[in-house]
């Protein structure tokens, strides 16, 4: 999970903020930075995000070995699951409240 000690965050945050700024520069060819890019704008950097994470993970892992690969794929799965839990579930719940649930899922609540 991403909930590391504050002192470890402080060591990493400047580098992460720099990467975020670089990605924003890739997404927007203008001098301003939006706080809420459109889906089309975000799609422009999806491959760049993949590239960044792939390079970081591969560089830090070093030479592949079964245990390292298992740990790396586990970390990626945990990132996916935590993103889903914190972002996607809230978004889906909001959309259910706005638009109503589908009948097949409504009956599961009973």
GROMACS elastic network, one bead per residue, 0.5 to 0.9 nm:
[ bonds ]
;  ai    aj funct       b0    kb
    1     4     6  0.77827   500
    1    75     6  0.81488   500
    1    78     6  0.65893   500
    1    79     6  0.70352   500
    1    82     6  0.72215   500
    2    79     6  0.78602   500
    2    82     6  0.85112   500
    3     6     6  0.86780   500
    3     9     6  0.89063   500
    4     7     6  0.84113   500
    4     8     6  0.65642   500
    4     9     6  0.66913   500
    5     8     6  0.53868   500
    5     9     6  0.64347   500
    5    10     6  0.89168   500
    6    10     6  0.62695   500
    6    11     6  0.88338   500
    7    10     6  0.51783   500
    7    11     6  0.65747   500
    8    11     6  0.52438   500
    8    12     6  0.66101   500
    8    13     6  0.87260   500
    9    12     6  0.52230   500
    9    13     6  0.57813   500
   10    13     6  0.53614   500
   10    14     6  0.74534   500
   11    14     6  0.71743   500
   11    15     6  0.81955   500
   12    15     6  0.55601   500
   12    16     6  0.62435   500
   12    17     6  0.86835   500
   13    17     6  0.58839   500
   13    18     6  0.83972   500
   14    17     6  0.51124   500
   14    18     6  0.61376   500
   14    19     6  0.86776   500
   15    18     6  0.50828   500
   15    19     6  0.63059   500
   15    20     6  0.87070   500
   16    19     6  0.50375   500
   16    20     6  0.61730   500
   16    21     6  0.86220   500
   17    21     6  0.61684   500
   17    22     6  0.86053   500
   18    21     6  0.51046   500
   18    22     6  0.62406   500
   18    23     6  0.87019   500
   19    22     6  0.50072   500
   19    23     6  0.61771   500
   19    24     6  0.85643   500
   19    52     6  0.85671   500
   20    23     6  0.51009   500
   20    24     6  0.61267   500
   20    25     6  0.85598   500
   21    24     6  0.50405   500
   21    25     6  0.61410   500
   21    26     6  0.86650   500
   21    33     6  0.89201   500
   22    25     6  0.50066   500
   22    26     6  0.63174   500
   22    27     6  0.87332   500
   23    27     6  0.62158   500
   23    28     6  0.86697   500
   23    45     6  0.67751   500
   23    48     6  0.73169   500
   23    49     6  0.76032   500
   24    28     6  0.60622   500
   24    29     6  0.88767   500
   24    33     6  0.67623   500
   24    34     6  0.85003   500
   24    45     6  0.83057   500
   25    28     6  0.52896   500
   25    29     6  0.64584   500
   25    30     6  0.79163   500
   25    31     6  0.80690   500
   25    32     6  0.89288   500
   25    33     6  0.78497   500
   26    29     6  0.67800   500
   26    44     6  0.78918   500
   26    45     6  0.67612   500
   26    48     6  0.84038   500
   27    33     6  0.89788   500
   27    37     6  0.86246   500
   27    41     6  0.61265   500
   27    42     6  0.68860   500
   27    43     6  0.85869   500
   27    44     6  0.59655   500
   27    45     6  0.58767   500
   28    31     6  0.75622   500
   28    32     6  0.75997   500
   28    33     6  0.69572   500
   28    34     6  0.84272   500
   28    41     6  0.76679   500
   29    32     6  0.85452   500
   30    33     6  0.77219   500
   33    36     6  0.89515   500
   33    37     6  0.88310   500
   34    37     6  0.60888   500
   37    40     6  0.78851   500
   37    41     6  0.56856   500
   37    42     6  0.60422   500
   38    41     6  0.51039   500
   38    42     6  0.61885   500
   38    43     6  0.85843   500
   39    42     6  0.50670   500
   39    43     6  0.60813   500
   39    44     6  0.88112   500
   40    43     6  0.51614   500
   40    44     6  0.67000   500
   41    44     6  0.53762   500
   41    45     6  0.75156   500
   42    45     6  0.56805   500
   42    46     6  0.64811   500
   43    46     6  0.51299   500
   43    47     6  0.78812   500
   44    47     6  0.74191   500
   44    48     6  0.80683   500
   45    49     6  0.61775   500
   45    50     6  0.86315   500
   46    49     6  0.51904   500
   46    50     6  0.63662   500
   46    51     6  0.86627   500
   47    51     6  0.60678   500
   47    52     6  0.86442   500
   48    52     6  0.62053   500
   48    53     6  0.87280   500
   49    52     6  0.51527   500
   49    53     6  0.63027   500
   49    54     6  0.84747   500
   50    53     6  0.53394   500
   50    54     6  0.59340   500
   50    55     6  0.85050   500
   51    54     6  0.51249   500
   51    55     6  0.60769   500
   51    56     6  0.85648   500
   52    55     6  0.52825   500
   52    56     6  0.61648   500
   52    57     6  0.85701   500
   53    56     6  0.51265   500
   53    57     6  0.59811   500
   53    58     6  0.83840   500
   54    57     6  0.52876   500
   54    58     6  0.59515   500
   54    59     6  0.83471   500
   55    58     6  0.52345   500
   55    59     6  0.58516   500
   55    60     6  0.83818   500
   56    59     6  0.52805   500
   56    60     6  0.60579   500
   56    61     6  0.83974   500
   57    60     6  0.53754   500
   57    61     6  0.59679   500
   57    62     6  0.86497   500
   57    72     6  0.73473   500
   58    61     6  0.51759   500
   58    62     6  0.62533   500
   58    63     6  0.83283   500
   58    64     6  0.84611   500
   58    72     6  0.89591   500
   59    62     6  0.54786   500
   59    63     6  0.86950   500
   61    64     6  0.69769   500
   61    65     6  0.89633   500
   61    68     6  0.66508   500
   61    69     6  0.81750   500
   61    72     6  0.78562   500
   62    65     6  0.89343   500
   62    68     6  0.88264   500
   63    68     6  0.86622   500
   64    67     6  0.84534   500
   64    68     6  0.64516   500
   64    69     6  0.64364   500
   65    68     6  0.53179   500
   65    69     6  0.60488   500
   65    70     6  0.85297   500
   66    69     6  0.51281   500
   66    70     6  0.60523   500
   66    71     6  0.85801   500
   67    70     6  0.50623   500
   67    71     6  0.61387   500
   67    72     6  0.85141   500
   68    71     6  0.50813   500
   68    72     6  0.59794   500
   68    73     6  0.85433   500
   69    72     6  0.50153   500
   69    73     6  0.60681   500
   69    74     6  0.83568   500
   70    73     6  0.53318   500
   70    74     6  0.60526   500
   70    75     6  0.86392   500
   71    75     6  0.61578   500
   71    76     6  0.86889   500
   72    75     6  0.50942   500
   72    76     6  0.63000   500
   72    77     6  0.86269   500
   73    76     6  0.50295   500
   73    77     6  0.61010   500
   73    78     6  0.85414   500
   74    77     6  0.50211   500
   74    78     6  0.60994   500
   74    79     6  0.85814   500
   75    78     6  0.50165   500
   75    79     6  0.61630   500
   75    80     6  0.86280   500
   76    79     6  0.50516   500
   76    80     6  0.62558   500
   76    81     6  0.86448   500
   77    80     6  0.50409   500
   77    81     6  0.61005   500
   77    82     6  0.85677   500
   78    81     6  0.50269   500
   78    82     6  0.59972   500
   78    83     6  0.83870   500
   79    82     6  0.52897   500
   79    83     6  0.60605   500
   79    84     6  0.84913   500
   80    83     6  0.51908   500
   80    84     6  0.61007   500
   80    85     6  0.85976   500
   81    84     6  0.50029   500
   81    85     6  0.60607   500
   81    86     6  0.85765   500
   82    86     6  0.59584   500
   82    87     6  0.81299   500
   83    86     6  0.52884   500
   83    87     6  0.55177   500
   83    88     6  0.68495   500
   83    89     6  0.89116   500
   84    87     6  0.54705   500
   84    89     6  0.60791   500
   84    90     6  0.87248   500
   85    88     6  0.62379   500
   85    89     6  0.55075   500
   85    90     6  0.77033   500
   86    89     6  0.64843   500
   86    90     6  0.66918   500
   87    90     6  0.55737   500
   87    91     6  0.62913   500
   87    92     6  0.87634   500
   88    91     6  0.50442   500
   88    92     6  0.60318   500
   88    93     6  0.85314   500
   89    92     6  0.50714   500
   89    93     6  0.60768   500
   89    94     6  0.85571   500
   90    93     6  0.51363   500
   90    94     6  0.61908   500
   90    95     6  0.87085   500
   91    94     6  0.51341   500
   91    95     6  0.63207   500
   91    96     6  0.87294   500
   92    95     6  0.50845   500
   92    96     6  0.61633   500
   92    97     6  0.86406   500
   93    96     6  0.50607   500
   93    97     6  0.62359   500
   93    98     6  0.86344   500
   94    97     6  0.51675   500
   94    98     6  0.62131   500
   94    99     6  0.86309   500
   95    99     6  0.58237   500
   95   100     6  0.74813   500
   95   101     6  0.85761   500
   96    99     6  0.52982   500
   96   101     6  0.51758   500
   96   102     6  0.84778   500
   97   100     6  0.55964   500
   97   101     6  0.75833   500
  101   104     6  0.84048   500
  101   105     6  0.67213   500
  101   106     6  0.62313   500
  102   105     6  0.56076   500
  102   106     6  0.62468   500
  103   107     6  0.64738   500
  103   108     6  0.89634   500
  104   107     6  0.57077   500
  104   108     6  0.70128   500
  105   108     6  0.51265   500
  105   109     6  0.69556   500
  106   109     6  0.55724   500
  106   110     6  0.73217   500
  107   110     6  0.54904   500
